[in-house]
Amino acid sequence: MHLKQILLSAVTCLMLSSCGGGSGGMLLSEGGIGGTGISVGSITGFGSIWVNGVRYDVSQASFVRDGAAASGQDDYLIGEVVTITGVINADGVSGVAETVEFDDALEGTVTNISTDNSRIEVLGSVVQTDASTLLYGFGQLSDLQLGNVLEISGTQDALGVIQASSIVLKQQVFTASESKLEVKGVISDVDLSAMTFSLGSLLIDYSVADVELSNNTPVNGLYVEVESELAPEGNLILASEVESADEYAEFESGQEVELEGYVTSYTSSLQFSVSGQPVMTDASTEVENGLLADIRLNSFIEVEGYINEQGVLIADEVSIKRSGGESEDEEEEDYEEEIDD
């Protein structure tokens, strides 16, 4: 972890821990909506759990990590993206969590090292870091070697690139009974006779896998999660489990939502999507750190509001954390050049 990040995390944890279990505490960002709802964002502190500027009391919460029950907040790390279901108090900066769920974006071996010390390839997927990415078990990307096993938490941007909020070095090399692979993506090139399909550049052999799909059969266009207990052989993964998955968080009509993520599609400043969730703004939407006109494709923002009957998030408030920069075509060219160098 960079020295700046170590100091920031340490100071944050100490200040939060000193606040005890009440509703007071350090305000890390703007705070949240009141009422029962769902908050999706990265953990910014402990002493309870801070997400999207709200300090959640987790003393009575249930915890889930990668689909399995977890014991408590000690099983999580600052920077990991979680989904919290619970109640936000009227003050907008404190709440009570009912559930805390974490699901990594990717877990697997390093398949390509980038020379710019900001991008890396894991199981063929590009992972982007920045100054806010927290690194655990190593100091910088240039310390990593081919075959290192990493767990990535983060959010996909408009190009499908994983913008990492945290990276954990799990093992130096893939180790049987300790290491595992977890990769998500859209199925293509299904070969029912060979019992294979593709996920991006990966070839998945599901001949011995527990396939939890409709009719136990993979279908082109289906978004899935693949797990394996064996090291990849080139681009080939022998799957132990294949199951359908949600590409993005899903919400129900009437739910209050706080959503942190990248603008993944953009029609106008009044209509766009964040992490695949359609969003609408209007003249009454409050904007922090800029104007609605500053929002563009790949802006990193936080949206607060409610889900209407059409499944659209009607934004009461938008906080712009990073505006988008280059066009989609320019960014895609940059990613390809960096990884190919």
N, C-alpha and C positions, 0 to 999 in steps of 0.2 A: 504494500500500500504506500502511496506517496506520502511524504512527511506531512504535507499540508492536510491530506485526508485523515491521517492518523490523529493529528492534533484536533482537527474539527470534530471527529467522531468521539474522541475522548472527552473533550470539553462538553459536547452535547450530552453525552451519557451522564457525566457528573452533575451537570446542572439539572437534568431531568430527574435523576435519582434523588437529589436533595429536596425535591418538591413533595415527596411522599405520595399518598394515594388519593388526594383530594382532587378537586376540579381545577385548581390553580396550576401554574407551571409556565414553562417557557413557550412562547408562541413562535413556532418555527416558520409558519406561513400564514395565509390569510384567515384560516379557520373554515368552518363548514356550515352546511345547511342544518336546520333543526329538524327533529323528528326521526322516525324509523326509516332506515334506508341502507344502501350499500355504498361502500367507499372502496375504490380501486386505486392503489398508488404504492409508492415505495416507502418503506419504513425509514423514518428520519430520526428516531430516538426511542429509548426505553425508559423504564420507570412507569409502567404500563406501556402501551405501544402508541407511537405517534405516526399518523398517516394523514396526508393532505391537511396539515395544520391542526388536526384534532387529536387530543390525548385521550385514548380509549382505556377505560378500566377493563382489564381482561381477567380479573380475579375469578369470574364465574363463566368465562368463555370456554368453548371447545375449540381445539386446535387440530388442523389437518395440514400435513406436509406431504406433497406428492402423492395424494390419495390415501395416505395412512395416518392414523391418529398420532398426534404429537403430544408431548407432556406439558408444554407451556412456552412462554415467550423466549426462554433460553435456547429453544431449538431454532430460532430465527436470527437473522443478521441485519444490521442496518444496511439499507440499499436494496433489500429484497422486495420485490413487488408482491403485495398481498391483496386479498379481497376480504374486507371486514363487513359483516352484517351486524347491525346493532342500532342503537339509538344515540343520536347526537342531541345534547342538551340545548336549551334555548340560548345559552351564551355563545354557541357556535364553535367553541374551542375545547369542549370536553364531551365525553360520551361513554357509553357502556357497550362493549362488544359482546355479541352472542356467539359468533364464530369468527375465527381467523384462519384463512386458507392460503396456502402457498403452493404454486405449481411452477417448476422451473421452465424456462423457455427452451433450454437445450442442455443436454449432458452428454459428453463424449470426448473423443480424442482430438487433439490439435492436428489438423491436416495440412495447414499452411501457415507460415509465419510471415507477417507483413513487415516491411522494412521501415515503415513510418512510425512504429511504436504506438499506433492508435487503432489498428484494425488487425484482426486475426481470423483464421478460418477454422471452424470446428465442425467435423463431419460434413464438410463441403459447404457449410453455411457461413456467410460473412457476419462477424460480430464487430460492432463499432463501439469504441470507448471514447470518453472525453474526461475532462478534469474532475467531473463529479462521480465517475465510476469508482466504486470501492473494490479494491483488490485484496483478497485474503489468501495467504500462503505464499505470496511472491510480491516483488516490488514494482515491476513494470512488465509490459508485454514482451520486451526483448529478453526477459529471463526465461520465458517458456520455450520448451522444446517440442519437436514433433512427437506425438504419442502421449504427451501429458494429458491427464483426464481432468476436464473442467466442468463445473456446474455454472450455468449462465442464468442470471435473472435479468429481465428487462422487458422491453416493449418493441414490437415490430413497427417500423416506419412505413411510409407509403410504398417503398420498394421491396418490402419484405425483409429488409436488413434488421437484425436484432440490435437495437440500441441498448447496450448493457448498462444496468444500474449497479450490478455487482457480479464479480467473477470469483469463484472459489476453486483453488487447486486442490482436487480431491486425492489424486495419486500421481506419482511421477510416471508410472507406466500402468497400462491396463492389467489388473490383477484379478484372477479368478476368485470368486466368492466375495470380493470387495467392490470391484468396479461394475458399472453398468452403463449402457447406452440408452438415452431417451431422446428421440427426435420426432418432430411433428411436421406435417406437410400434406399437400394435396396429392392423392394417388394419380399416377398416369402409367401408361404402357403395361396394363395388366396382362399377364400371360398365365391363363388358368392351367394349362398343361404343365408348364415349368414351375408353377406356384411361386411366381415372382411378380413384383411391380416396382415402379420407380417412385422415389420421393426426391424431386430435384435431381441432383447428380448421383444419388445413392440408388443402388439396386437392392431391394429387400426380398430375401428368400423367406417365405412364410410357411414352408413345408412342415415344420415341426412346431409352429407357433400356436398358442391359444388365441384363436381369432374371434373376437367379440364384436362381430358385425352382423348386419341383416343377412340371413341365409349363410352366415359364416363365410362370406365371399367378398373380396375387395372389388370395388367398382371405381372406374375412372372418375375423377372429380370429387371424390369423398375426402374430407379432411380427417386425418387419423394421427394417433400417437403410436409409435413403434418402440418397443423395448427389447433389449438384448442383453444377455449375460456373457457374451463372447466378444472378443476384440474384433473390430472390422478387418476384413481382408481386402485391402484396396478400397474400392467403393462398394463392396458387398457386405451386407449385414444379414446374419442369420438371426431372424427375429424369434424371441420367446413369447411375445405378446403383441397383438395388433388390436387396437380398439378405436372406435370413433371418438372424436374430440371436438370441442368448440374452438374455432380459430380465434375468436374474441369472446370477451365476457358477454353474457346474455342477461337481459333485464326484463322484468314484467311490467305491464301497464300499471300505472299508479305509483310505482316505486320512486322514492327520492334517491338520487344518485349523485355521487361525487366521482368523477372519472378523470384520471391523469393519463395522458397518452399523446401520441402523434396524430396530426391530421392526416388521415390515410386517403381521403378523397375530398375534393374541393370544387364546389360549384360557384359559391360566392361567400362573402362574409356573413350572409344570413343563412346559408345552407352548406354544411360540410359534414364529414364524419370524423370521429376520434376513435382510434382503435376499432374501426369497423362499425361503430355505433352512430347512426344518423343523428345530427344535431341541428337545431334551428335556433337562431337568435332573432331579436327584434329591437326596437328602439328602447325598450325597458330593460334590456340586458345590461347589467353592470360589468364594466371591463376594467381589470387591473393590469398595470404595467404596459399600457399601450391602448390602441384603438382596435375596434373590430376590423378595420381596414388593414391592420398589421398581420392578421391571420392569413396564412397561405398553406399550400401543400407542404407537409413535413414540419409545420410549426409544432412545438411541444407545449401543450397547454393543459390546464385543469378546468373542467366544466362542472358546474353545479346546477341541478334542476330536477325535473321530474319526467318520467316516461309517459307520453300520452297514449291514447288508444291505438294509434297507428305505429307505436313502437319507436317514436322519435323522442329524443331527449330535448325538452324545451328548456333552454338555458336561462336561468335567473342571473348567473354570474359566470364570467370567464376570466381566468387569470393566465396571461401569456408568460410562459417561462422561458421559451426561446422561439423567436420567429424563424420561419423557414428561410432558406437562402437560395441556393441554386435551383434551377428548374429540374424536373424529374429526369430528363435526358442527360443533363450535365452531371447530376449526382451519380447516375448509373454508370456513366463513362469513368468517373473518378474511382468508384468502387472496383471496377474491372481492372483499371490501370494499376491501382495500389496492390491488389492481390496478385496480378501477373508479374509485377516487378521482382 
